[in-house]
Amino acid sequence: MNAIEIKGLKKSFRGMYALNGLDMTVPIGSIYGFIGENGSGKSTTEKLICGHLVKDAGSIKLFGKDYTDAGVRARVGALIENAGCFAGSSIYTNLKMQTLNLGIKNADEEIMRVLKIVRMEEHKELKFKKCSLGMKQRVGIAMALLGNPALLILDEPINGLDTDGMRIMREILVDISQKYNCTVLISSHILGELEKIATHYGIIRQGKMVQELSAKEMEERARVFVSFKVNNLQDAISLLKKKYANVKEEFGYARVYDEENVDEIVKYLIENNIVPAEIKKNKVGLEEYYIQLMSQKEGE
């Protein structure tokens, strides 16, 4: 059983398909990074899972049950677009009103529980309009966590945050997953941050799933490369291409892909009067992997 299982999901708006046969599987306990360009169908998928939209076709199952099941719906928390808080009311008051909407018993205890998770208990009396963007996002997550959901759906929660805000958000999301046994579905354009926490990825394009894979699988598939910073870059690239099959100029470096022997490459350059000023051995990260995958699809 998975937290989310989607088969053949379709949704159109005015005759145009936002989703056109989407398949998607989110394992229980995962932090699932949902990736795609603007207009690819991420938000539409999340809204359909939450019941905010009506699908045209296909199936959505949550924890093995149809997503319309009342019992399973109660196990889903979401922050899509904004927290929906009253600006002039305190954080605590906004959460209290939500507990009343949800019919939560022991409301005060539950409010302090979620505020502790998002590290906002010391700011409970602060008016929502006085909160920074990062604090507002954390309040929104606290709202979504009321009732202790088993699945949390977050739409772009780290966009617009500063470095410290993103660090705090990462730590909170890992805590939610690991300490509170909650599956997290998160969409984001900031792939470098997503890469630090996600256990699984789903890459969507034009309403269809391009690829799903675990973080471990992505690590195994990511290509190894050695990059060189040299003064005469074009000469170095021309030289390297004579001996190595996969050489590219990227980000101001000469990159040699799929080669493990760094010393051999350096020796080859020096023997031909090119002395590297900087040498790095690395693997393609999530952002580059995504770009490469999209480029391959566009060329097919």
Residue pairs with C-beta under 8 A, 6 or more apart in sequence:
1 28
1 63
1 64
2 25
2 26
2 27
2 28
2 61
2 63
2 64
3 26
3 27
3 28
3 29
3 30
3 62
3 63
3 150
3 151
3 183
3 185
4 24
4 25
4 26
4 32
4 49
4 60
4 61
4 62
4 151
4 183
4 185
5 24
5 25
5 26
5 59
5 60
5 61
5 64
6 22
6 23
6 24
6 25
6 45
6 49
6 58
6 59
6 60
6 61
7 23
7 58
7 59
8 21
8 22
8 23
8 57
8 58
8 59
9 19
9 21
9 22
9 23
9 24
9 45
9 48
9 55
9 57
9 58
9 59
9 60
10 17
10 19
10 20
10 21
10 22
10 55
10 56
10 57
10 58
11 17
11 18
11 19
11 41
11 44
11 48
11 53
11 55
11 56
12 18
12 56
17 207
18 39
18 41
18 44
18 207
19 41
19 44
19 45
19 48
19 58
19 207
19 208
20 206
20 207
20 208
21 58
21 207
21 208
22 41
22 45
22 58
22 204
22 207
22 208
22 209
23 209
24 45
24 202
24 209
24 212
25 212
26 32
26 183
26 185
26 200
26 202
27 183
27 199
27 200
28 63
28 183
29 177
29 181
29 183
29 199
30 177
30 183
30 184
30 199
30 200
31 173
31 174
31 177
31 183
31 184
31 186
31 197
31 198
31 199
31 200
32 183
32 184
32 185
32 186
32 198
32 199
32 200
32 201
32 202
33 186
33 187
33 188
33 191
33 194
33 195
33 197
33 198
33 200
33 201
33 202
33 286
34 42
34 45
34 46
34 185
34 186
34 187
34 201
34 202
34 204
35 42
35 187
35 188
35 191
35 194
35 201
35 202
35 203
35 204
35 290
36 42
36 187
36 203
36 204
36 205
37 205
37 294
40 204
40 205
40 206
40 207
41 204
41 206
41 207
42 155
42 187
42 204
43 80
43 155
43 187
44 53
44 207
45 204
46 78
46 80
46 153
46 155
46 185
46 187
47 53
47 80
48 54
48 55
48 60
49 60
49 62
49 67
49 76
49 153
49 185
50 76
50 78
50 80
50 153
51 67
51 68
51 73
52 80
59 66
60 66
60 67
61 67
62 69
62 72
62 73
62 75
62 76
62 151
63 72
63 75
63 150
63 151
65 71
65 72
66 72
67 73
74 147
74 149
75 149
75 150
75 151
76 149
76 150
76 151
76 152
76 153
77 143
77 144
77 145
77 146
77 147
77 149
77 151
77 152
77 153
78 144
78 152
78 153
78 154
78 155
79 137
79 140
79 141
79 143
79 144
79 152
79 153
79 154
79 155
79 157
80 153
80 154
80 155
81 155
82 136
82 140
83 94
83 128
83 136
83 137
83 139
83 140
83 143
84 140
84 143
85 91
85 94
85 128
85 136
85 139
85 140
85 143
86 93
86 94
86 97
86 128
87 127
87 128
87 129
88 127
88 128
88 129
89 97
89 127
89 128
90 124
90 125
90 126
90 127
90 128
91 115
91 120
91 123
91 124
91 125
91 126
91 127
91 128
91 131
91 139
91 142
92 111
92 115
92 124
92 125
94 128
94 139
94 143
95 111
95 114
95 115
95 139
95 142
95 143
95 146
96 107
96 108
96 111
98 143
98 146
99 107
99 110
99 111
99 146
100 107
102 146
102 147
104 110
104 146
104 147
110 146
110 147
111 124
111 146
112 121
112 124
114 142
114 143
114 145
114 146
115 121
115 124
115 142
117 141
117 142
117 145
117 172
117 175
117 176
117 180
118 138
118 139
118 141
118 142
118 145
118 172
119 138
119 168
119 172
120 135
120 138
120 139
120 142
123 131
123 135
126 135
128 136
128 139
131 139
132 165
133 160
133 161
133 165
134 161
134 162
134 164
134 165
134 168
134 169
137 157
137 158
137 161
137 165
137 169
138 168
138 169
138 172
140 157
141 152
141 154
141 157
141 172
141 176
144 152
144 153
144 154
145 152
145 176
145 182
148 180
149 182
150 181
150 182
150 183
151 182
151 183
151 184
151 185
152 176
152 182
152 183
152 184
152 185
153 185
154 173
154 184
154 185
154 186
154 187
155 187
156 187
156 188
156 189
157 169
157 173
157 186
157 188
158 165
158 166
158 169
158 170
158 188
158 190
158 193
158 194
159 188
159 189
159 190
161 169
166 190
166 193
170 193
170 196
170 197
173 184
173 186
173 197
174 197
176 182
176 184
177 183
177 184
177 199
186 194
186 198
188 194
191 285
191 286
191 287
191 290
192 285
192 286
192 287
194 286
195 215
195 285
195 286
195 287
198 215
199 214
199 215
200 212
200 213
200 214
200 215
201 211
201 212
201 213
201 214
201 215
201 218
201 286
202 209
202 211
202 212
203 209
203 210
203 211
203 212
203 290
203 293
204 210
205 294
205 297
210 293
210 294
210 297
211 293
213 221
218 286
218 289
219 283
221 289
222 283
222 284
222 285
222 289
223 257
223 258
223 283
223 284
224 257
224 258
224 259
224 260
224 281
224 282
224 283
225 255
225 256
225 257
225 258
225 259
225 281
225 282
225 283
225 284
226 255
226 256
226 259
226 262
226 265
226 279
226 280
226 281
227 250
227 251
227 253
227 254
227 255
227 256
227 278
227 279
227 280
227 281
227 282
228 236
228 253
228 254
228 255
228 256
228 265
228 269
228 276
228 278
228 279
229 252
229 253
229 276
229 277
229 278
229 279
230 236
230 254
230 269
230 274
230 275
230 276
230 277
231 277
232 274
233 249
233 252
233 253
233 254
234 249
235 274
236 254
236 269
236 274
237 247
237 248
237 249
237 254
239 268
239 269
239 272
239 274
240 247
240 254
240 256
240 265
240 268
240 269
241 247
243 268
244 256
244 259
244 265
245 258
246 256
246 257
246 258
246 259
247 254
247 255
247 256
247 257
248 254
248 255
248 257
249 255
253 278
253 280
256 265
259 265
262 279
262 281
266 276
266 279
269 275
269 276
284 292
